[in-house]
Amino acid sequence: MDLSVLKQSDVQVVRLRGKLTLGDAVDSFKQAIEGTLAENDPHIVVNLAEVPLMDSSGIGLLVRSQTLAKQNGGSIKLVQPSPYTLKTLKMVGLIHLFEIYDDEGVAVASFS
């Protein structure tokens, strides 16, 4: 999995490419989110447009990260999660935890 983090105004944008599954992929994503929160940047957009598959460890990490972001006065917003990810979030009753956007720019702007 490839991961990049860039800052747009006061929002951290995390772009992922590849499968977000148990192992190195989830570990890298966790480090990126923890690093962002450690820098006191709790406004995070996670672009999932190029993530075809996310397993339960990836979804669990998203939920834990959302909790941490909210405890720090922010939130995590998702951009273009795959139909499979959306279905899984709905099935386990977690879809309501996230604001979901089709466009990264709109998601970033929603924080202001």
C-alpha positions in Angstrom: 0.0 0.0 0.0 1.1 3.5 -0.8 0.3 6.4 1.6 0.9 10.1 1.4 0.0 12.9 3.9 -0.3 16.5 2.9 -1.6 19.6 4.7 -4.3 21.8 3.1 -4.9 24.8 5.4 -5.6 23.3 8.8 -6.6 19.8 7.4 -4.4 16.8 7.0 -5.2 14.8 3.9 -4.2 11.2 4.0 -4.3 9.5 0.5 -4.2 5.7 0.4 -3.6 3.4 -2.6 -3.8 -0.3 -2.4 -5.4 -2.8 0.0 -5.9 -1.6 3.6 -5.5 -5.0 5.4 -3.8 -6.4 8.5 0.0 -6.1 8.5 2.2 -3.4 7.0 -0.7 -1.5 5.4 -2.7 -1.0 8.6 0.5 -0.3 10.6 1.6 2.5 8.1 -1.9 4.0 8.2 -1.9 3.9 12.0 1.5 5.6 12.2 0.3 8.4 9.8 -2.9 9.0 11.8 -1.1 9.0 15.2 1.6 11.3 13.8 -1.1 13.7 12.6 -2.9 13.7 15.9 0.5 14.1 17.8 1.0 17.3 15.8 -2.3 18.5 17.2 -4.0 18.3 13.7 -7.3 16.5 14.5 -9.0 17.5 11.2 -8.3 14.6 8.9 -9.6 13.7 5.4 -8.9 10.1 4.4 -9.1 9.6 0.6 -10.0 6.0 -0.1 -10.6 6.4 -3.8 -7.8 3.9 -4.7 -8.4 1.4 -1.9 -10.2 -1.6 -3.4 -10.4 -3.6 -0.2 -10.4 -2.9 3.5 -10.5 -5.7 6.1 -11.8 -5.6 9.6 -8.5 -4.4 11.0 -8.6 -1.4 8.6 -12.2 -0.6 9.5 -11.3 -1.0 13.2 -8.4 1.4 12.8 -10.7 4.0 11.1 -13.2 3.7 14.0 -10.4 4.1 16.7 -8.9 7.0 14.7 -12.2 8.7 14.6 -12.6 8.4 18.3 -9.1 9.8 18.9 -9.7 12.7 16.5 -13.0 13.6 18.2 -11.3 13.5 21.6 -8.9 16.1 20.2 -11.6 18.4 18.9 -11.6 17.2 15.3 -12.9 14.3 13.1 -12.1 12.0 10.2 -14.0 12.4 7.0 -13.9 9.8 4.3 -13.6 10.4 0.5 -14.8 7.9 -2.0 -14.8 4.6 0.0 -15.3 1.6 -2.2 -18.8 0.1 -2.4 -17.4 -2.9 -0.5 -16.1 -0.6 2.3 -19.5 1.2 2.4 -21.4 -2.0 2.6 -19.2 -3.3 5.4 -19.5 -0.1 7.4 -23.3 -0.2 7.0 -23.5 -3.9 7.9 -21.6 -3.5 11.1 -23.6 -0.3 12.0 -20.6 2.1 11.8 -21.5 4.2 8.7 -23.1 6.9 11.0 -19.6 7.6 12.5 -18.3 9.2 9.4 -19.1 12.0 7.0 -18.5 10.6 3.5 -17.7 12.8 0.5 -17.3 12.2 -3.3 -14.8 15.0 -3.6 -11.6 15.6 -1.6 -11.8 19.4 -1.9 -15.4 19.5 -0.6 -14.4 17.3 2.3 -11.5 19.6 3.2 -13.7 22.7 2.8 -16.3 21.1 5.2 -14.0 21.8 8.1 -14.1 25.5 7.7 
